[in-house]
Amino acid sequence: MRRCRLLCCRLMPPSTILEIERLIRDQVQENIHLDYKASKAITLAARDEIAKDVSAFANSDGGVLVYGVEEKDHLPVRIDDGVDDAVCSREWIENTITSRISPKVSDVRILPLPLSPGRSLYVISVAKSFRGPHQASDKRFYKRHNFKSEPMEEYEINDVRNRRERVSPLVTFEIFDYRRFVAAFDVSNVSDLVAEDVDFAFMPDIPWPEEGKPPLFANGIRKFPPKQQFRFLYFPFHQILNEANQIPSAFSVSIGYYHPQFGRRVVDEWPVNFEAFRHSMAIRSEIEEQVKDVAEGLKKLTEQVQAVNRSMEKFLPIAGSTGLDLSIPALRGLKRAIVDGKEPAPIHPKGCDFGVIREILGTDPEMSRAIWLTLGHRYSPERLKDIPGMTDDLMTRIRASFVLEPDLDKLASDNQPNGG
């Protein structure tokens, strides 16, 4: 079944000489999506006309230009002799479109169809643009109307501009500066979609450090995953802003990619102006401020740890090679005081010297020695009262701190049977 070529709908661009001949045979008329041009329309003098026609299709609904077909009354008549390859090439057409339309049209495909040795037909397919409106080289905006390109009204220009606002860029290009010392380029996919067939064009071309142009910028990337980011170091700011180094301080970057949401290719332009950084100061980022706060907190913590270390030095005399030299009773006393929340258990005075007595009771050396000598023999607790300077309060503390054994002689006599 013959393919429909009536262009009330979008044209399937012809890709062979045979398909162009079929357009002529079927008398497919020019319309808002199709325009026939004779080969002589591609000349040096016609570059502005080429830019006007391409921008008109981009500002409208897209379309196809076929160079090498004569027409009459908007109907194709025949294929002419073709474009001289020595005069025109695919690259020449591409450069003409790129340099004479602003902003750059996102999706233009140029297909040369060899007609005879040294002669070719050209099919230029232009997609509807979502990055318009696009201005031709005469500083005017054009649209496709009926069979020709016509200047746009102001409201039509605004309509195309509003169309642009509905499409957010997938890939962004931004300057990152480290402390106003080294410049870097941040390239990010800020969306949740995969940007496909991404390429980069710097206008004008810029120099690169010794490592050369990064492969991402030189070769593009087939698939740019969502939320992925690249950072590339550039030159130090003092070199960029030094005119003697011949590093452009202002340029633009065109990023072209296939937008899966809209099923077409788009191009975004990102201006770069290092002059804006001249005489500016570095701004401390939020992360740097947080790092500063953490550093100050660590400093305070270090000071507190050092204070604890100093307070622990007084425990060094009771430390042995494997830990603290503490007895089992002492450990039990610590357990009662720390874990159980009780007063330490009384200790047996046997084996204690007067220094222990003094430490526990807080008495002076003379009183401590007298208590030690009394506790070192068999006694009745009442003997402690005979010590000069003894008080009831001190007796209470002694009973609470030490195990007081009963007098053995008194205990023995208490156990004798009556009349023995």
Protein Blocks (a to p, Z undefined) as FASTA:
>chain_A
ZZdfbfkbccdddfbfklmmmmmmnopacdfkbccddfklpcfklmmmmmmmmmmmmmmn
opaddehiaceehiafbdcebjafklpcfklmmmmmmmmcccddfbdcdddddfbghiac
ddddddddfkbccddfkopacddehjaccdddfklmmmmmmmmmmpccfbdcddddehhl
agcdddddfbfbdcehiacdddddddddfkopafklmnopfbacehiacddddddfklmm
mmklopafbdcdddddddfknopacdddddddfklmgopacdddfklmmmmmmmmmmmmm
mmmmmmmmmmmmmmmmmpcfkbccddfklmmmmmmmmmnopacddddfehpafklmmmmn
opafklmmmmmmmmmpccdfklmmmpghiafklmmmmmmmpccdddfklmmmmmpcehZZ
